[in-house]
Amino acid sequence: MTTQGVAILGSTGSIGTTALRVLARHRERFEVRVLTAHANVAVLRQQVSDWSPGFVALVEGDGEVPATWGRGPGSLVEAATRPDTSIVLNAIVGAAGLDATLAALDAGKRVALANKESLVVGGELVGAAARRGGGIVVPVDSEHSAILQCLGVRGAAEVRRLIITASGGPFREWPIDRIRKATAHDALRHPTWSMGRKITVDSATLANKALEVIEAHFLFGLGYDQIEVVVHPQSIVHSMVEFRDGSVLAQLGVPSMELPILYAFSHPERLEDPGIPAFDPIAAARLDFETVRHDVFPCLGLGVAAGKAGGAAPAVFNGANEQAVALFLEGRAPFGAIADAVHEALARHAGLAGDDLPALWHADAAARRTVKEMFR
């Protein structure tokens, strides 16, 4: 059995550390040969000690590190294209992961994609890079992994609709006036998932579901009118696929990222893994589904509308949301202003061109500037 080399971009974050925990149980199949981190030198040093990768990079940070380590954003592209790896797990946060995704696909890699922003900002470019270089994208998000597993060998022509589930986040039952005053402490208390700070806030605003709808559009080739979102607070049903004959398949499991991460590495094969929690149908006997309160969580509708508009609009939506979330976490913007900032950026910039990568980065930068100006 040939061992596959793995590069983990964003190894010190939630997805990266979970992936390393999974890979530690499958050392006979996978070898970690590349590790990169944003700025967490201490955790990266420990990971290097545990795995002895051939290439290590730190994107930011002033800590003293070995001279052999790569430094700066450009090191991510080098990490994504190393010849001793066949799988690249892209767990970078935000649009900053796009360049590495494109480079890995151009180099013919399997991209285990946890960086949904790659498809949101540059979906057409990602598809072109995969065709050009022979690489493939396998989703890591639990929702898209569920859809992939439900689809099997069936194509988009057999699908009536995709149903993406949302936990509803910590504010599912809160009134709108209370939500608008929520603190970072409130927003980061997710009821079912343990995730990084940015994605946890996105789950609280439901912006994350907008990103997932756009991602699903590009991953599975379905129109936006065929993709729906429902609230499912237990986070047991990760998504559903309704086929044209009326049959519905759902993928269920405990709310753990270990399974979708492992499946992204092994797809279409399934590997035995006793470390992944067993499913207990009795414990999960109650499964509730609710409609989204769009008036309370406008980011979902704003993002889907941006996806439908196409061009640079998804990049504007994503850039504005990233900037607004960052300001909220810094205490410089209230929670309720996140959706307001995204709406304003889209109103100003959604007509920008998005034909190529420079145009998309221009739109991203314009959206971020608009949001920063709102909270000076």
Legacy VTK file of the C-alpha trace (Angstrom):
# vtk DataFile Version 3.0
C-alpha trace
ASCII
DATASET POLYDATA
POINTS 376 float
0.000 0.000 0.000
1.451 3.336 -1.090
1.627 6.078 1.524
0.194 9.384 0.344
1.940 12.614 1.224
-0.278 15.264 2.835
0.152 19.021 3.122
-1.863 20.750 5.826
-2.313 24.476 5.310
-3.539 26.014 8.540
-2.320 23.194 10.756
-2.704 25.008 14.089
-6.377 25.918 13.660
-9.450 23.878 14.525
-9.606 21.927 11.248
-5.828 21.482 11.065
-5.457 20.084 14.578
-8.465 17.804 14.065
-6.972 16.540 10.797
-3.680 15.716 12.496
-5.569 13.792 15.150
-7.293 11.779 12.419
-4.088 11.210 10.438
-2.306 9.964 13.545
-4.635 6.948 13.409
-3.794 6.274 9.744
-0.039 6.605 9.513
0.110 3.512 7.285
-1.897 5.373 4.616
-0.904 9.023 5.006
2.306 10.867 5.809
2.256 14.529 6.818
5.019 16.164 4.780
3.999 19.835 4.879
2.720 22.014 7.722
1.879 25.714 7.630
0.452 28.009 10.273
-0.723 31.594 10.327
1.100 32.827 13.432
0.931 30.199 16.198
4.626 29.382 16.523
4.338 27.367 19.737
1.761 24.895 18.410
3.516 24.662 15.041
6.801 23.773 16.741
5.091 20.934 18.611
3.497 19.653 15.404
6.853 19.715 13.648
8.322 17.699 16.508
5.496 15.165 16.229
5.506 14.774 12.448
8.958 15.815 11.103
7.604 17.294 7.849
9.902 18.156 4.972
8.519 21.684 4.612
7.249 24.097 7.278
5.998 27.658 6.858
4.762 30.501 9.033
2.635 33.133 7.290
2.795 35.875 9.917
4.364 36.491 13.309
7.634 37.849 14.631
8.718 34.823 16.637
12.171 33.388 16.104
11.918 30.321 13.887
14.422 28.088 12.068
15.957 29.584 8.937
14.725 26.587 6.952
11.079 27.513 7.478
9.171 29.343 4.778
7.843 32.780 5.705
5.068 35.008 4.422
1.893 34.487 2.361
3.887 33.315 -0.662
5.009 30.251 1.251
1.461 28.889 1.077
1.700 28.431 -2.685
5.035 26.644 -2.277
3.476 24.448 0.406
0.506 23.631 -1.836
2.658 22.536 -4.781
5.368 20.415 -3.162
6.136 17.362 -5.337
6.177 14.962 -2.366
2.465 15.451 -1.620
-0.672 14.338 -3.441
-3.249 15.712 -0.977
-3.519 19.316 0.185
-5.839 20.102 3.081
-6.662 23.788 2.735
-7.799 24.893 6.199
-6.768 28.539 5.787
-9.307 31.040 7.095
-10.885 33.388 4.560
-10.158 34.511 1.016
-6.427 34.242 1.753
-6.735 30.548 0.897
-7.694 31.066 -2.757
-4.191 31.329 -4.236
-3.112 28.071 -2.583
-6.223 26.271 -3.842
-5.580 27.401 -7.417
-1.904 26.461 -7.236
-2.626 23.012 -5.815
-5.213 22.239 -8.484
-2.899 23.481 -11.225
-0.311 21.060 -9.823
-2.750 18.156 -10.059
-3.361 17.720 -6.333
-6.412 16.466 -4.483
-7.574 19.500 -2.515
-9.423 18.582 0.663
-11.201 21.918 0.837
-12.115 23.400 4.194
-11.550 26.900 2.810
-15.017 27.503 1.359
-14.012 31.070 0.464
-11.928 29.683 -2.402
-15.117 28.722 -4.205
-17.116 31.710 -3.014
-14.585 34.242 -4.288
-13.203 32.350 -7.268
-15.501 29.470 -8.112
-15.075 29.736 -11.886
-11.303 30.059 -11.532
-11.151 27.027 -9.244
-13.046 24.937 -11.778
-10.741 26.091 -14.573
-7.621 25.285 -12.522
-8.911 21.776 -11.809
-9.563 21.137 -15.492
-6.229 22.626 -16.490
-4.047 20.818 -13.990
-6.018 17.625 -13.382
-6.549 18.276 -9.679
-9.797 17.554 -7.851
-11.711 19.252 -5.039
-13.172 17.100 -2.267
-15.141 19.108 0.312
-14.356 19.002 4.015
-17.367 20.992 5.248
-19.724 18.524 6.911
-22.662 19.748 4.818
-20.935 19.308 1.472
-19.340 16.043 2.519
-22.846 14.830 3.343
-24.127 15.850 -0.094
-21.170 14.141 -1.787
-21.854 10.947 0.144
-25.574 11.050 -0.672
-24.969 11.662 -4.370
-22.640 8.722 -4.902
-22.253 8.274 -8.644
-25.430 10.204 -9.479
-25.120 13.419 -11.448
-26.815 16.791 -11.149
-29.425 15.800 -13.744
-30.950 13.346 -11.251
-31.187 15.891 -8.425
-34.266 17.973 -7.674
-32.726 19.940 -4.799
-30.110 20.032 -2.082
-31.168 20.719 1.499
-28.356 22.180 3.584
-28.869 22.077 7.321
-27.950 24.858 9.739
-27.751 24.546 13.507
-29.214 28.024 13.859
-26.251 29.100 15.967
-26.397 30.532 19.478
-29.106 33.069 18.587
-31.642 30.713 17.011
-34.370 31.643 19.492
-33.265 35.179 20.396
-35.406 38.198 19.439
-33.850 40.519 16.888
-33.311 43.439 19.269
-31.317 41.223 21.625
-29.298 39.743 18.755
-28.198 43.143 17.504
-26.676 43.849 20.933
-24.928 40.481 21.272
-21.333 40.415 22.479
-18.418 38.394 21.118
-18.760 36.124 24.150
-22.380 35.469 23.172
-21.585 34.852 19.503
-18.725 32.444 20.205
-20.852 30.102 22.318
-21.949 27.726 19.566
-24.442 25.137 20.818
-23.197 22.081 18.889
-19.873 22.691 17.119
-16.387 23.644 18.310
-14.837 25.808 15.597
-12.548 28.757 15.004
-13.631 32.263 15.979
-14.422 33.601 12.514
-16.545 30.654 11.381
-18.325 30.606 14.741
-19.408 34.224 14.272
-20.442 33.384 10.700
-22.617 30.614 12.120
-24.207 33.123 14.482
-25.127 35.479 11.600
-25.873 32.599 9.162
-23.380 34.142 6.745
-21.735 30.735 6.875
-24.802 29.189 5.234
-24.662 31.763 2.442
-21.055 30.767 1.801
-22.088 27.110 1.802
-24.889 27.684 -0.708
-22.436 29.348 -3.104
-19.922 26.568 -2.481
-22.558 23.904 -3.202
-23.476 25.646 -6.459
-19.915 25.287 -7.729
-19.192 21.866 -6.244
-22.278 20.102 -7.550
-23.310 22.156 -10.583
-26.821 22.980 -9.387
-28.730 26.248 -9.725
-29.287 28.438 -6.691
-33.024 27.776 -6.858
-32.237 24.083 -6.254
-30.369 24.722 -2.991
-32.287 25.333 0.238
-31.319 25.911 3.866
-33.266 24.623 6.860
-32.490 24.978 10.551
-31.734 21.698 12.325
-30.602 22.466 15.889
-29.345 18.977 16.753
-26.714 19.014 13.946
-27.205 15.288 13.352
-28.489 15.432 9.764
-25.654 17.160 7.952
-27.506 17.658 4.661
-30.038 15.979 2.383
-30.414 15.343 -1.334
-33.837 15.076 -2.949
-33.784 13.248 -6.280
-36.129 13.834 -9.194
-38.223 10.763 -8.312
-38.958 12.198 -4.850
-36.520 10.024 -2.909
-34.535 11.836 -0.213
-31.171 10.664 1.093
-29.632 12.168 4.216
-26.249 11.693 5.838
-26.338 11.521 9.635
-23.664 11.490 12.291
-22.531 13.093 15.515
-21.391 16.722 15.116
-17.697 15.966 14.679
-15.400 17.123 11.876
-13.314 13.959 12.053
-15.532 12.000 9.660
-15.720 14.572 6.828
-11.986 15.204 7.150
-11.166 11.500 6.874
-13.581 11.082 3.969
-11.983 13.977 2.117
-8.663 12.142 2.337
-10.006 8.692 1.368
-12.933 9.398 -1.008
-14.401 7.334 -2.609
-12.960 4.698 -0.271
-14.138 4.430 3.336
-11.558 3.661 5.974
-12.192 1.908 9.262
-11.651 4.367 12.091
-12.558 3.411 15.657
-11.665 6.916 16.833
-14.759 8.457 15.237
-17.718 8.380 17.662
-20.351 5.748 16.942
-23.825 6.939 16.053
-26.497 6.240 18.665
-29.974 6.523 17.101
-31.671 6.373 20.495
-29.672 9.317 21.813
-30.479 11.191 18.593
-34.140 10.211 18.593
-35.414 13.778 18.288
-34.628 15.570 15.025
-36.185 19.007 14.597
-36.327 21.133 11.452
-37.320 24.784 11.270
-37.527 27.519 8.668
-34.822 30.175 8.630
-35.848 33.541 10.118
-34.592 35.546 7.167
-35.699 38.854 8.643
-33.583 38.179 11.728
-30.576 36.722 9.883
-30.292 38.780 6.673
-26.729 37.701 5.853
-28.010 34.449 4.379
-30.231 36.190 1.863
-27.581 38.777 1.047
-25.033 36.079 0.283
-27.361 33.973 -1.847
-28.384 37.061 -3.815
-24.686 37.825 -4.376
-24.169 34.295 -5.643
-27.041 34.646 -8.080
-25.707 38.003 -9.274
-22.328 36.459 -10.019
-19.340 38.449 -11.210
-17.575 40.104 -8.306
-20.633 40.109 -6.030
-19.671 36.957 -4.072
-16.172 38.361 -3.539
-17.688 41.615 -2.283
-20.002 39.724 0.056
-17.175 37.632 1.432
-14.693 40.489 1.794
-17.216 42.719 3.540
-18.261 39.934 5.870
-14.667 39.025 6.765
-13.858 42.643 7.555
-17.034 43.214 9.560
-16.488 40.058 11.605
-12.896 41.063 12.320
-14.032 44.484 13.548
-16.726 42.890 15.696
-14.217 40.529 17.315
-11.918 43.501 17.946
-14.761 45.308 19.714
-14.917 48.042 17.075
-18.296 47.160 15.548
-21.525 45.849 17.098
-22.843 42.441 16.135
-25.947 43.887 14.539
-23.842 46.002 12.192
-22.262 42.998 10.450
-25.240 42.539 8.131
-25.554 46.317 7.694
-21.918 46.521 6.573
-22.318 43.657 4.107
-25.452 45.268 2.667
-23.681 48.597 2.219
-20.655 47.030 0.505
-22.866 45.085 -1.899
-24.864 48.192 -2.711
-21.685 50.078 -3.586
-19.615 47.421 -5.325
-21.695 44.485 -6.589
-21.418 45.785 -10.156
-17.638 45.367 -10.229
-16.131 42.993 -12.784
-15.033 39.551 -11.653
-13.548 38.114 -14.821
-10.105 37.291 -13.494
-8.100 37.044 -10.284
-6.905 40.683 -10.208
-10.495 41.873 -10.641
-11.679 39.659 -7.792
-8.924 40.889 -5.468
-9.848 44.460 -6.418
-13.468 43.790 -5.444
-12.382 42.145 -2.200
-10.226 45.150 -1.276
-12.973 47.633 -2.166
-15.462 45.825 0.049
-13.062 45.793 2.980
-12.339 49.515 2.594
-16.034 50.315 2.631
-16.561 48.396 5.868
-13.541 49.969 7.550
-14.799 53.441 6.621
-18.125 52.705 8.308
-16.466 52.155 11.703
-13.695 54.753 11.809
LINES 1 377
376 0 1 2 3 4 5 6 7 8 9 10 11 12 13 14 15 16 17 18 19 20 21 22 23 24 25 26 27 28 29 30 31 32 33 34 35 36 37 38 39 40 41 42 43 44 45 46 47 48 49 50 51 52 53 54 55 56 57 58 59 60 61 62 63 64 65 66 67 68 69 70 71 72 73 74 75 76 77 78 79 80 81 82 83 84 85 86 87 88 89 90 91 92 93 94 95 96 97 98 99 100 101 102 103 104 105 106 107 108 109 110 111 112 113 114 115 116 117 118 119 120 121 122 123 124 125 126 127 128 129 130 131 132 133 134 135 136 137 138 139 140 141 142 143 144 145 146 147 148 149 150 151 152 153 154 155 156 157 158 159 160 161 162 163 164 165 166 167 168 169 170 171 172 173 174 175 176 177 178 179 180 181 182 183 184 185 186 187 188 189 190 191 192 193 194 195 196 197 198 199 200 201 202 203 204 205 206 207 208 209 210 211 212 213 214 215 216 217 218 219 220 221 222 223 224 225 226 227 228 229 230 231 232 233 234 235 236 237 238 239 240 241 242 243 244 245 246 247 248 249 250 251 252 253 254 255 256 257 258 259 260 261 262 263 264 265 266 267 268 269 270 271 272 273 274 275 276 277 278 279 280 281 282 283 284 285 286 287 288 289 290 291 292 293 294 295 296 297 298 299 300 301 302 303 304 305 306 307 308 309 310 311 312 313 314 315 316 317 318 319 320 321 322 323 324 325 326 327 328 329 330 331 332 333 334 335 336 337 338 339 340 341 342 343 344 345 346 347 348 349 350 351 352 353 354 355 356 357 358 359 360 361 362 363 364 365 366 367 368 369 370 371 372 373 374 375
